[in-house]
Amino acid sequence: MNTIKTWMVDVDNALGGGLVSRGNLLIAYDKRSLGWMLGLKMFKSLIEHGAVGVVLNTVASVSKLELRLERVGLDMRKAGEEGSLYVIDLFGSKYGIRSKAPYILQIADWNEDTGIAKLIALYRKLGRKIPKGSIVVGLVATMEGLYHEFGEKIMKALIRSSFASFEQEPLSEYELMTISLLNEGAIPDQLGAWLFSINDQVVEFISYVDSEGSEEIVLFPKSVLPGFSPSHCKIKTSEKRTIELF
C-alpha cells in the first residue's frame, strides 16, 4: 500500500507511516480544540514539499479561509498564483460571492439539482490543469460546513460522488489523498460515526479544561496501513495569565 509522507515525522509515525495514497484522513475535534490546525499544517507541509493543494471551501467566505491558512504560515494568494493551490469555493458559489482570482473556482447558478454534477465536472476540469503524476492533497474545510450549508442528503451524495470521481480519469492519474476537518459537536452523532467508518485514517482531539488551563488528548484510533497500532498523546494548549478585568 503506497503512503505519502506529510513530513511531520511524529504524525506520520503515529498514522503508520504517512497518509494513504488515494485515501482519506478525518481530523475530528471539539469546540475548544486546536485540532483544525493540524489539518492545515499537514496541508501546508505537503504543498511545501511539492504537492498541489485543493481546498473544498464550505463553511465561510474565502477571506476567512485565507486568515486560517495564514495562521499556520501558508500564503493562499502566493501559493494560488504559483499554481500550487486551488480553492473550490462552494460557499461563495451558493451565496453569489464572486472572485476573479484564477485559482478560486466556483460553480455558477448553484442549486441542489445540478450542483453535484457541476462539482464533479469542475474536479475533472481542474484535473486537466494539474501536471500528470503530481501529488494532490485535498482539504475539506469543513465537513460540518457541508452539513449545515447543504444538508445531510447533499453532503453524503457529494462525498460518495467525489470518492467515485477520484477513481476515474483524469483524477486517477494522480497520487491523491484528502484531509477532512470536522467539529464533532456540530453534527449528529450518527453522522459522525458514519464519517469515522468511511475514512481510512482518523485523528481525534479531545479537549478538557481545569484550573491550570486547557489540554488535549490526541488519539490516533484508525489507520488501514500495515503495522499501525492505536496510540495517543497529550498536549497543553493554553498558558496561565493574570489579567486585571475589574
C-alpha positions as CSV (number, residue, x, y, z in Angstrom):
1,M,0.0,0.0,0.0
2,N,1.5,3.3,-1.1
3,T,1.9,6.1,1.5
4,I,2.6,9.8,1.2
5,K,4.7,11.4,3.9
6,T,3.5,14.7,5.3
7,W,7.0,15.5,6.5
8,M,5.6,15.9,10.1
9,V,7.5,12.9,11.4
10,D,5.7,12.3,14.7
11,V,2.3,12.4,12.9
12,D,3.5,10.2,10.1
13,N,4.8,7.6,12.5
14,A,1.5,7.7,14.6
15,L,-0.5,7.1,11.4
16,G,1.6,4.1,10.4
17,G,4.0,5.8,8.0
18,G,2.1,8.7,6.5
19,L,-1.1,9.2,4.5
20,V,-2.7,6.5,2.5
21,S,-2.3,7.2,-1.2
22,R,-5.8,7.6,-2.7
23,G,-7.0,7.5,0.9
24,N,-9.0,9.8,3.2
25,L,-7.9,11.2,6.6
26,L,-10.5,12.6,9.0
27,I,-9.4,15.0,11.7
28,A,-12.1,15.4,14.3
29,Y,-12.2,17.8,17.3
30,D,-14.5,19.6,19.7
31,K,-15.4,23.2,20.0
32,R,-12.4,24.2,22.2
33,S,-9.9,22.3,20.2
34,L,-7.0,23.4,18.1
35,G,-7.2,20.2,16.1
36,W,-8.2,22.0,12.9
37,M,-4.7,23.5,12.9
38,L,-3.1,20.0,12.5
39,G,-5.0,19.6,9.2
40,L,-3.9,23.0,7.9
41,K,-0.3,22.3,9.0
42,M,-0.3,18.9,7.2
43,F,-1.8,20.6,4.1
44,K,0.9,23.3,4.2
45,S,3.7,20.8,4.7
46,L,2.6,18.8,1.7
47,I,2.4,21.8,-0.5
48,E,5.9,22.9,0.6
49,H,7.2,19.5,-0.4
50,G,5.8,19.7,-3.9
51,A,2.1,18.7,-3.7
52,V,-0.7,20.6,-5.3
53,G,-3.3,21.6,-2.7
54,V,-7.1,21.8,-3.5
55,V,-9.4,23.2,-0.8
56,L,-13.1,22.5,-0.8
57,N,-14.4,25.6,0.9
58,T,-17.8,25.1,2.5
59,V,-18.2,27.0,5.7
60,A,-17.3,30.7,5.2
61,S,-16.0,33.2,2.7
62,V,-12.6,32.7,1.0
63,S,-11.3,35.7,3.0
64,K,-11.9,33.7,6.2
65,L,-10.2,30.7,4.7
66,E,-7.2,32.9,3.9
67,L,-7.0,34.0,7.5
68,R,-7.0,30.5,8.8
69,L,-4.3,29.4,6.3
70,E,-2.2,32.4,7.4
71,R,-2.5,31.2,11.0
72,V,-0.2,28.2,10.0
73,G,2.0,30.3,7.7
74,L,0.5,29.4,4.3
75,D,0.1,32.4,2.0
76,M,-3.0,31.4,0.0
77,R,-2.6,34.1,-2.7
78,K,1.1,33.4,-3.3
79,A,0.5,29.6,-3.5
80,G,-2.5,30.1,-5.8
81,E,-0.6,32.4,-8.1
82,E,2.2,29.9,-8.3
83,G,-0.2,27.1,-9.3
84,S,0.3,25.0,-6.1
85,L,-3.1,25.8,-4.5
86,Y,-6.7,25.9,-5.8
87,V,-9.9,26.7,-3.9
88,I,-13.2,25.1,-5.0
89,D,-15.5,27.7,-3.4
90,L,-18.8,26.1,-2.7
91,F,-19.7,28.7,-0.1
92,G,-19.1,31.6,-2.5
93,S,-21.0,29.7,-5.2
94,K,-24.1,29.2,-3.1
95,Y,-24.2,32.8,-1.9
96,G,-23.0,34.5,-5.0
97,I,-19.7,35.8,-3.6
98,R,-17.8,36.1,-6.8
99,S,-14.0,36.1,-7.1
100,K,-11.8,37.0,-10.1
101,A,-8.7,35.1,-8.7
102,P,-7.9,32.4,-11.3
103,Y,-7.1,29.8,-8.5
104,I,-10.6,30.2,-7.0
105,L,-13.0,28.0,-8.8
106,Q,-16.8,28.5,-8.4
107,I,-20.0,26.9,-9.7
108,A,-22.3,29.3,-11.5
109,D,-26.0,29.2,-10.6
110,W,-25.6,26.7,-7.8
111,N,-28.7,24.6,-7.0
112,E,-29.3,21.3,-5.3
113,D,-30.5,19.5,-8.5
114,T,-27.4,20.2,-10.6
115,G,-24.7,21.2,-8.1
116,I,-23.1,17.8,-7.6
117,A,-22.8,17.1,-11.3
118,K,-21.3,20.6,-11.8
119,L,-18.8,19.9,-9.0
120,I,-17.7,16.6,-10.5
121,A,-17.2,18.4,-13.8
122,L,-15.2,21.1,-12.0
123,Y,-13.0,18.4,-10.5
124,R,-12.3,17.0,-13.9
125,K,-11.6,20.4,-15.4
126,L,-9.1,21.0,-12.6
127,G,-7.6,17.6,-13.1
128,R,-6.6,18.6,-16.7
129,K,-4.8,21.7,-15.3
130,I,-2.5,19.9,-12.9
131,P,0.6,18.2,-14.3
132,K,0.2,14.4,-14.6
133,G,1.9,12.4,-11.9
134,S,1.6,15.2,-9.3
135,I,0.8,14.6,-5.7
136,V,-2.6,16.2,-5.0
137,V,-3.9,16.8,-1.5
138,G,-7.5,17.8,-1.0
139,L,-8.6,19.7,2.1
140,V,-12.3,19.7,3.1
141,A,-12.9,22.8,5.2
142,T,-15.1,21.8,6.7
143,M,-17.3,18.7,7.0
144,E,-19.8,20.4,9.3
145,G,-19.9,23.3,6.8
146,L,-21.1,20.8,4.2
147,Y,-23.8,19.5,6.6
148,H,-25.1,22.9,7.7
149,E,-24.9,24.7,4.4
150,F,-26.0,21.9,2.1
151,G,-27.8,19.4,4.2
152,E,-27.1,15.7,5.1
153,K,-28.5,14.3,1.8
154,I,-26.4,16.6,-0.4
155,M,-23.4,16.1,1.9
156,K,-23.5,12.3,1.6
157,A,-24.2,12.3,-2.1
158,L,-21.3,14.8,-2.7
159,I,-18.8,12.6,-0.7
160,R,-19.8,9.4,-2.5
161,S,-19.6,11.1,-5.9
162,S,-16.2,12.6,-5.1
163,F,-14.8,9.3,-4.0
164,A,-16.1,7.7,-7.3
165,S,-14.6,10.5,-9.4
166,F,-11.2,10.1,-7.8
167,E,-11.0,6.6,-9.3
168,Q,-11.7,7.9,-12.9
169,E,-9.6,9.8,-15.4
170,P,-8.1,12.4,-15.2
171,L,-8.0,12.3,-11.3
172,S,-6.9,8.6,-11.3
173,E,-3.6,9.7,-12.8
174,Y,-2.5,11.4,-9.6
175,E,-1.2,10.4,-6.2
176,L,-4.3,11.8,-4.4
177,M,-5.5,12.0,-0.8
178,T,-7.9,14.1,1.2
179,I,-7.8,15.6,4.7
180,S,-11.2,16.4,6.1
181,L,-11.8,18.7,9.1
182,L,-14.7,18.0,11.4
183,N,-16.1,19.8,14.5
184,E,-17.8,16.7,16.0
185,G,-20.1,18.7,18.2
186,A,-21.7,20.4,15.2
187,I,-23.2,17.3,13.6
188,P,-25.4,14.4,14.9
189,D,-23.5,11.5,16.5
190,Q,-24.8,9.1,13.9
191,L,-23.4,11.1,11.0
192,G,-20.1,11.5,12.9
193,A,-20.0,7.7,13.3
194,W,-20.6,7.3,9.5
195,L,-17.7,9.6,8.7
196,F,-15.4,7.7,11.0
197,S,-16.3,4.5,9.2
198,I,-15.8,5.7,5.6
199,N,-12.3,7.3,6.3
200,D,-9.1,5.3,6.0
201,Q,-7.4,7.1,8.8
202,V,-8.7,9.1,11.8
203,V,-7.1,11.6,14.2
204,E,-9.4,12.7,17.1
205,F,-8.7,15.6,19.5
206,I,-10.5,15.7,22.9
207,S,-10.0,18.8,25.0
208,Y,-10.6,19.5,28.6
209,V,-10.2,22.5,31.0
210,D,-9.2,22.8,34.6
211,S,-7.7,25.5,36.8
212,E,-4.3,25.1,35.2
213,G,-5.6,25.7,31.7
214,S,-6.6,23.6,28.7
215,E,-5.1,20.3,27.5
216,E,-5.9,18.0,24.6
217,I,-5.7,14.2,24.2
218,V,-4.8,13.4,20.6
219,L,-6.0,10.0,19.6
220,F,-4.8,8.0,16.6
221,P,-7.5,5.3,16.6
222,K,-7.6,4.2,13.0
223,S,-5.3,3.7,10.0
224,V,-5.5,0.9,7.4
225,L,-1.7,0.9,6.9
226,P,0.0,-2.4,7.8
227,G,1.7,-2.3,11.2
228,F,-0.4,0.6,12.6
229,S,-1.3,0.4,16.2
230,P,-3.6,2.9,18.0
231,S,-1.8,5.4,20.2
232,H,-2.4,8.8,21.9
233,C,-0.5,11.8,23.3
234,K,-1.3,14.8,25.4
235,I,-0.6,18.4,24.5
236,K,-1.0,21.6,26.6
237,T,-2.9,24.3,24.6
238,S,-3.0,27.3,26.9
239,E,-0.8,29.1,29.3
240,K,-1.9,30.7,32.6
241,R,-2.1,34.5,32.7
242,T,-3.1,37.1,35.2
243,I,-5.5,39.7,33.7
244,E,-7.0,42.6,35.6
245,L,-10.6,43.0,34.4
246,F,-12.3,44.7,37.4
